[in-house]
Amino acid sequence: MTGCFLWQYYLPKLKTGSLGPEAPSAPVRMCPQHPEPVPLAHPLPVLKEALEKVERILHQALSAPGLAAMSAVVIHNDTVLWTGNFGKKNGSDPASGPPNEYTMYRISSVSKIFPVLMLYHLWEEGIVASLDDPLERYASSFTINNPLGMAAAPKQQSLMDGLEEVGPAPRPSPVTLRRMASQLSGLPRRLRSTSLLWRGSTQEALSLLKDDVLVADPGTRCHYSTLAFSLLAHVLAAHTAQGDYQRWISENVLEPLGMADTGFDLTPPVRARLAAGFYGSGRPAPLYDLGWYRPSGQMYSTAADLAKLAMALLGGGPRRLLRPDAAKTLLAPLLACPGAYFANETGTPWEFHAQRGYRVARKDGDLDGYAATFSLVPPLQLGLVLLLAGPRPPGPDLAARAYDVLLPALERALREAERSPAPPPSARPFAGYFTFANRTFYEVRAGPAGELRLRQFGPRAEALVPPAFRTLALRHLRGRVFQLHVAREFPCALPLGDAWLSLEAQHGQLVHFYPLDRHGLSPGFDVPGLNTYRVLRLPRKPVLKAHGAQGADKAGLGPRCSECGPWTTAGFRTIPYRRERKSQQNLN
């Protein structure tokens, strides 16, 4: 009964023509925007066809210059849907075999995920008080010039050679931990006069920053900074029992998830298992060490290991790294980025790309001879990992092309597989007839599988609401709480004469039935999310009478029930609808 709580949504519109010619009708927007991520029974033909298309896309990309090997994996919830391996593990050796999901690749900036996991874990433990703490709370010697963030330019009081200004002390640095983890810190891309091979210490790094400047006022602009992630990792590690970033990651992330083939040190056994990386010219790429910048790009991994990480972040694997609320914060965007930036939005540590109505959370990495993409679509519980031994192919982005195929296929599979509403242990306490103020009327009854259905009826509902949308399912959550479920797919809003009824607003709302009376029946229910209270049980099916005057219904009075009340249960009784209640309607 998507006509449920009809009176709350009967909103007047301007008459057609009051502001000029009538605008052309817009296409009907369908809801829910995203299907519910339910378990799927594999194999599904629609997914099989999509994964075959992805395989062809990736196989064709292998002809790009310098791309010798590629491994890929597609994850849904806690399941690996598909793995693909292409090329040769060592492109310069004609006798080399193909890679597999256990072949190691350098993952470059995908390494930046791990300092962020450390930040969130320490936040959960209370070692970090707030994600928005300033960096100097954990590195007391940190300071950097921020000429863009001063509330006002300092008033000049004296000059020394025309170069030195004396004025009010600058405000505390707004370089926060969260901004460092989301490309919003304003810190330079690297420390001044250093390369990725720099081998200094964190104290030396802090000293170099004292005479440097921010490139953007923190929190205002997306700016890529490798420095921010490495500094974040080293500073936070100093506040842990391990005292070392790599050891902390191994003990708190890699070992719990069973990521035995992921790490930092390119030892001889690791080098033997690495796919050989190449430049676009075909020349082999060196395996150099990133030194102090290791947290931002040093790591290696496999498709199989990164699939475990994807499952953990999506909440579908056997082990979770973070509490659900922290994981939700981790996967949320923070700021929209301008068109010049390579992503639509930024987050911790993601770059978000809008694609087919979804936000794809991606972390991409490129380092001499290697490229990697780790990506998630949380509403669909979908993940895609791409590992390349060689540069990214020119032309359309590989991951985006894969998602163009995967997103509509998985969305269709989920919509077709949506689970039936869960039934309560017994339908009897909730079944019966109910009314809101003798104005709107509802029947709750059990369906074929014991699930509850809520139907709105009466002359007004039958005149305004199409039959397909007069009945809603009630999905049992626990105890006396249910959730309204409109349909697998439905129009977000229905035109009702000169008004609109929002089905989108009703879908997913909670229905809270009252405690059972001495007869074992619930005397009524509330729907707090729709500001609807005291929908009360009737002793019998109501007999409805329409008002004699046609104008009464236009005035908003609707039908009346001649046999509805009073009905007193658990301290509540129905209240006859009067015109003075109009003020309550206007508040909703």
N, C-alpha and C positions, 0 to 999 in steps of 0.2 A: 504494500500500500504506500506507494510513493506520494500519494495525496495526503499522507499523514500530516497532522498539524497544519492543515490547509490554511487556517485563518491567519497564521503567522506570516505567510508568504504572499498574501493577496495585496500586492502593492500597486497603487494607481500609477499609470503612465500618462504622459501628455497625449492628447488626441492627435491622431494622424493629421498632418497638414498644419498643425499649430505653429510649426517652425519652418514651413516651406514644403517642398515636394517630399514625398515619402522615400526614405532611403531604401536601396535594394536590400533584400533579406540576406543576412550572412549565413554561411553554411552552418549546419547544426554541429555544435561541439559535443563530442561524446565523452562520457565518464565511465568509470574512473580513469584518470589520465594514465595510470600505470596499473597493470594487473597485479593481483596478489601473488607473491613468490611462494607457490605451493610445491610440494614434492612431485616430481615427474616420473612416470614409468617409462623407462627407456627400453628399446630405441623408439623414437617417435619419427615418423616419416618427414615431418616438416623440419625437424632439427637435422636429421640425416642429410637431407638435401642441402640445407644451409652450410653444414660443415664440409660437404663435398665442394661447394663453391669456394669456401675459404681456402681449402686445400689447393684448389686450382689457382687462386689469386697468389698465394705464397709461392707456389711452385714456379709460376711465370716470373715472379720477381727475382728469382735466382739468377737470371741472365744479366742482371745489373753488373757494371764493372766493379771488380774487387770483392763482390759478395760470394764467399766460398761456402758458407754453411749457415743453416738456420734451424732453430728448434722453436716450436710453438705449443701452447697448451691453452685449452678453453675450459673454464671451470664454471659450474653452476652449483651454488650452495655448497654442499659437501662432496660433490662428485666431479671427477674429471670427465668431461664430455668427449674430449678428443685431444690427441697429441699428433703433431706433425713434425717430421724431421727431413731436411732437404740438403742436398749438396754433399760435400765431403768434409770430414773432420779436419783434414789437412789438405787444403786446395792445391798445394804445391807438390803433393805426393800422389801420383797416378794410382798407386795401390791402396790409398787410404779408403777406409769404409765410411759409410754415412754416420752422422751424429745420431744421438738418441736423447731421450729426456733426461739422461744422467750425464750427458756431456757438459763440461764446465765452460762458461763464457765469462768474460769480464762484464760487469753490469753497470759500470761507470756511475752516473748520477742517480740511478735507482738506489745506490747506497744511501742517499739522503733520507730515505724512508726510516732508516734505523736510528739516527739521532732523534727523530721525532717520536718514535716509539719509546725511546729512553725518557724523553721529556714527559710524555703522558704517564708512563709507569711511575716515575718519581713524583709526579703530581698526585697520583692515586695513593702513593705511600705517605704523602705529607712532607717529603723532603723538599719538594717545590710547593710553596704555599699557594701560588696562583700562576696560571699560564701567562697572565698579564703582568707579572713581576718585571721590573726593570732589570736589565742584565747586571747592573752594578750591585744588586743585592747578593749576587753569587760571585761576582768578580769586582771587588771593591776598587781596584785600580783602573777600571774601564772608564774611559772618557773619550769623546770625539766631538769635534766642532759640528754644530748644526746651524748653519747660517739661515736655513730655510724655515726653521721651526720657531723662531723667536716671536713672541706676541707683538713686539714692536722693536724697532732698531734702538740700541742703547744710545742714550743722550751723550753726545761727545762732551767730555769734561776737560781733557787735556790731550795734547799730541806729542809724540816723540818721533821726530823725523817724518811726521805725516803718516806713520804706519801703525802706531799702537793706539787703541782706543780704551778708555776707562769708562765703565758704565756699570749698570746693575748686573749682578751675577746671573748667568744663564740658568734657565729652569732645568730641573733634572732631565736626564736623557730619556726620551720616549722609546728607546730601543728596548723592546720587551722580548721575552722568550718566545711568545707566540708569533710575534712579527718576524723574528729571526727564522722561525720554522716555516714561514709562509711567503717568503720573498717580499716582505713588506717592511723590512728593518731600515731600508735606506743605506745599509752598509755597502761599500764598494764591492765589485765582483771578486777581487782578490786584494790581499795586502799590498800596499805600495811597494813597487820595485821587487816583487816576488813572482815566481812562476809556480806551477803546480808541483814542482819538484822540491820546493823550499823545505828545509829540514830544521827550522828554528823551533823554539819553545812557545808555549802559550803566553808566558810572561813577555817574551820578545814581541809577540804579536800585539799584545796590549800596549806595549811601549810604542810600536809603530803607529797605532791608531790615535795616539794622543795628539799628534800634529797633522792628522788627516781630517777630511770632511765627509759628511754624509752626502750621498748623491741625490737623495730625496728625503723630504720630511717623512719620518716613519709613519706608516699606517695610511698614507695618502696615495701611494703609487706603487705599482708592481715593478720590481726591479730585481733581476736575477743576481744572486750573490752566493758564490761558492764559499766565500769567507764566512758568511753567517752560520752555515751549518757546521763547518769545522770548529768554529769558535764555540758554538753552542755545545757541541759534543764534548770538547776538552774541558770546558768550564764545569759542566754538569758532572762529568766523571770524577772531578776532584771532590765532589760532595758525596760520593758513594763509598761503600766499604772496600770495593775493589780498587778504587783510585785510578783505574785504567779503562778507557772507553772500550777497546776491543774485548777485553776480558769480560766487562759487564754485558756487552751484546751477546757474547758466546754463552754466558751463564743464564741470562734472563730472556733471550729471544731464540737463539739458534738451537740450543739444547732442548728446551721445552717443546719446540715445534718439530724436533727431529730433523732439522736442516743440517745434516752432517756434511753435506757437500757445498756448504757456503762458508766463506771466511774472507780473510784479508791477506794473508801471507802467501806469496807466489813461490812456494817451496818446489823442489824438483818433482815430487809426486803430483802436485797440483798442475804444474806445467805439462806433465805428460798427459793429463786428462783434458786440458784446455783445447777447444777448437782453435786452430791457428787463425789469427787475425791478419787482415790485409788492408792496405790503402786502396783507393779507387784505381790507382795505376797498376795494381797487382803486386806491388812491393810488400814484403812481410813487415808487419808493424812490431816495434819493440815492446817488451813487457817491462815498462818502467814502474818505479815505486813512487807514490804521491807524497811521501813524507808526512809533514804536518797536516796536509789536506786529505789524508786518508779517509776520514769519516765522510767526505763528500763524494768520493768516487773510486776508492781502491778495491772494492769488494768483487768477488767472483761468486757465481752460483750456477744452478741448473734449472731447467724448466720444471722438473719434479719438485725441487725445493721451493721455488717461488709459487708453485701451485699450493703448497702447504700454507705459505704466508697469506695468499689470497683468501683461502678458506677461513683462516683465523680472523682476518679483518672483516670478512663478510658475515662472521658469526656462525658459519655452518660446519666448521671442523670440530674434531674432538677436543681441541684445546683453544681457549680464547686468551688473547694477550691482554685485553682490557675489559673493564666492565661495559655493559651495553651503553650506558649514558656517555662514557668517555669515548667509546668507539664511534658513537653518533656525532660527537663534537669533532673528532678527528676527521671524519668524512664530509664535513660541512664546508661550503665555500665561505670565504671571508670578505673578498672585495672583487668587484668587477674590474677588469683590466681594459685599458684603452685599446683601440684597434691596432696600434703599432706593436703591442705585446703579442707573443705567440699563443696565448691562451685566452679564453673568454673570462675566466675567473681564477683566482688563486686561493689555496687553502694550505693546511698543514699535512704534508708538504706538497700537495697536489697542484697540478695545473688542470683546470676543468675545461672541457670542450663540450659545447652544445651539439648534440647530434640526435636527430629523429625524436625530439621531444624529451631527451634524457640528458643528464649531466654525466659525462664520462670522466671519472677521476683518473688522471694519468700521471705517471712519473716516467719521463724519458731520459735516457742517458746516451751520450756519445763520447767515446774516447778512442784514441788512435787504434784503428783495426777492429773496433767493436761498436755495436749499438744495441740498445735494449729498451723495451717498453713494458711497464707493469701498469695494468689498468683495471679499474673496477667500475661496475654500474650497480650501485647498492640497491635501487628499487627492484631490479630483476635478479639480484644475487648472482650477477654474472661477472666473470673475470677473464681477461685475456693477457697472456704473457708472450712476448716475442723476444728472442735472443738471436743476434746476428753476429757472425764472424765476418766483418767487413762493414763498409759504410751503408747508410740507408739508401735504398734505390731512389733515383730522381723521380719526380712526378708525384701523383697523389699519395698521401700517407698510407702506409700499409695497414696500420691498426684501424684507421678510419674506414678504409675499404672493407676490412673484415667486419667491423661493427655495422656497416650499412647492410650487410647480409644477416648478421646474427641478431640484431635488435628486433626487427619485425618478425623473424622466425620464432624467437623465444617468447616474444609478447603474444603471438598467436597461440603457441603451445600452452602458455600459462592461462590464457583466457578460456581455452577449451577444456582445461583440466582443473578449473577452480573447484575447490571442495564444496560439498553440500553443507549448509548450516548445521552446526553441531546441535543435537537435541539435548534437552535437560533430562535428568534422571526420570522425572515424571512431568507430564504436561498438565495434569489436573489442577495444581495450585494456580496456574497462570491462565488457563483457558476460560473463556466467557465473554461477556459483553461489557464494554466500558464507554464512558462519555467524558468529554471535557465540557463542563458547565452546560450540559443538555444542548450543546451546540454542534459538536462533531462527535461521531459515533464510530466505535471500533469493535471488531470481533477478533479475538485471539483463539486460534484453534490449532490442533496438531495436524501436521502433514503426513504423507504416507510412511516416512521413516521416523516419525516421532518428533520431527523438528517443528518449531512453532512458526506460525504465520500470522501477520497482523494486517487485517483488512479494514479499510475505511469504507463506510457505506452511508446511504442516505441520499435524498434528492440532490443536494448540493454537490456532493462528491461525484455522483453519477452524471451530473450535468457538466461538470468541469474537467474531471480527470479521466483520461482514457483508461479503458478496462485493464490494459496491461500494466498500469502503474498505480492501481488502487491497493495492491497487496505487497507487503514487504516481508522478507524472511527475518526471523529473530535468531541470530546465532548465539547459542549459549556460551558464555565465558566462564562464569563460576557463580555458585550460590544463586542469588536472585537477579544477577546482572546479565543482560543480553546486549547484542549489538545489531543495529538495523543494517540490513543488507538489501540493497535495491535490486540489483540484477548483475549478471556477468558484465554487461555493457548497456549503457542507457544514455539518453540525452541529458546533458548537464542541467538543463532547465526546460520546463514545459510552458508554452504559452497558455494562459487561462483567461480568455477574453482580453481585457485590457491590462492584464498583469502577467507575472511570471512565477512559476513554482519551481524553486531550486531543489532538484533531486540530489545534486552534488552535496548540498548542505546537510541533507538527511542521511546520506550513505555513511555508515560507520559510527553514527551517534549511539551512545549508550542508553539503554532502557533499564531503569532501576525499579523493580517491583517492590512493593511494601512487604513487611513481615507478615507471615500467614496468620489468619484469625483462628478462632477456636474450631472453625469448620475445615481448616486446612487449606483455605483459599487466600490468595493475595487480594487485598481490597482495592488495589490500584497501582499506578506506576507514575514515575516522573521521567522526563527526557531533558536533563539539565542543559545539555549542549544546545538545545533548541529553545531554552527558557520556557519549557512546558512542564507544569506541575499540576498535581491533583487531577490526573485522569483516573476517574473512579469507577469501580465495578457497579454494574447494574444487576438487579435481582433476576431479570429475564430479558429476552430479546425485546428491544424497544419497538413501539408502534409509532411511526413518525407521521406528523401532520404538517402540511405546508401552510404558510400564512395565507389568509384569505386575500389580502391585497398584494398585487404584483409588486408594488413598490417596497414592500417590507423586505423582500430578499435583496433588492437593490440597495436598501439602507444597511445591509449587512446583518440582518437578523436571522435569515435562513430558516430551516425547518425547526419545529418544536416537537418534543417527545411528550405524548400525553400520559404515558405510563412509566415514567422514569424515576420518580422520587417522591419524597426524599428517601434516600438509602443511606443509612448510617452504619459505618464499619470502621473500627479502629480509630474512632474520633473524627473521621472525615464524613462529609456528606456532599452530595452534588448541590451546586448553587445555580439556580435558574439564571439564564443569560439575560442581562438587562443592557439597555443602551449605554448606561453610565460606565459599563465595563470597556467601552470603546477606548478609554484612556489607557487601559492596560495594553490593548492591541497596538496603540501608537508607540509604545515603548519598545517593541520588538522588531 
